[in-house]
Amino acid sequence: MAKQITDKVSWVGKVDWELTRFHGDEYSTHRGSSYNSYLIRDEKVALIDTVWLPYDREFVSRLKQEINLNDIDYIIMNHNEIDHSGALPELMREIPDTPIYCTKKGEAIIRGHYHQDWNFVNVKTGDTLSLGKSTLTFVEMTMLHWPDSMLTYMDGDNILFSNDAFGQHFASESLYNNTVNQADLMYEAEKYYANILNLYSPLVKKKIDQILAMNLPVDMICPSHGIIWKENPMQIVEKYIQWSNAYQENQITIAYDTMWQSTRKMAEAIAEGIRSVDNDVTLKIVNVAHDDKNDVLTEMFHSKAVLIGSPTINYGISFAISGLLEMMKGLKMRNKKAAAFGSYGWSGDAVKIINNLLKEGGFELVDDGLAKLWVPDEQTIEECREYGRNFAKSL
């Protein structure tokens, strides 16, 4: 069902309450998500984005109930991942000659996905499209987080259709930021940034500075996923400025996997040592084999330091830790210190392997790490506490 946002703009997207995993299996969506599409009716009519492929027929069917499809003058594609453009082929079967406004790279991606010779109109930063009383202004956002990305600004209503920027995987029928649980909302917004956009933080900061320099009044920010920022919309922009600036809080995260509980015992003893030195620090201990990796990465994102622990298994590290570090390496976290630890039986390679992966991920190693043979006895437990104390002091 369409929902009226302003006199001219309607939300015509899809709320997906059942979604639990996204990007294949790379991203957890504990609170579902939405695929936001927007219909602007002025003297001319523009549709901004479509929805994810599984809902293509439903989307077009519902859109027909809202408007005669032949009355749509322009289709604006801010981004062309399948969750944005998936319903485009179904829509274009109905209105094949309607011009599609997108970046040059956006056209290449649409052609690569759907192999159709549609009526493409390429736009770049500063280009405009008049709808009558309202004008759309396009701003390229290359690599935020795909090469084709752009945002669209609508004057008059002062709406920033922000694409994946400022979004969250958050299902809600109430649509607006002031109608949902604020703690849940901000957590999902930070998780989204940490797991999707953090790699591009230098570009995020540069692009926000560029947009702010345009002095555009913004009354509403309408992203492609999650809720619409209606009340104090610039609060999420301010958060992005903070998050893009090598963000950290007074937190230490200890992430480990364990085979016979030896590495777990080391993790808990290290935590005791840290706590004895710094009682104010937020300390999180997570078992990566059990905890959701995207949530663990979010904890690491707002930590000032992390400790990663794994037993040595077949001269390597555990599958769970390996997967976490591969994801973490790709996100390029900044301004964070780290160390490795783990129990072993004979080769003891895990700490060295973790150290190398941490360095590749941009972390500053505090030391060479802590490796202990077999099951820790009381003397070893005390050595782990001392290691935790020294780690805390080094920060």
Order of alpha helices (4+ residues) and beta strands (2+ residues): beta-beta-beta-beta-beta-beta-beta-beta-alpha-beta-alpha-alpha-beta-alpha-beta-beta-beta-beta-beta-alpha-alpha-beta-alpha-beta-alpha-beta-alpha-beta-alpha-beta-alpha-beta-beta-alpha
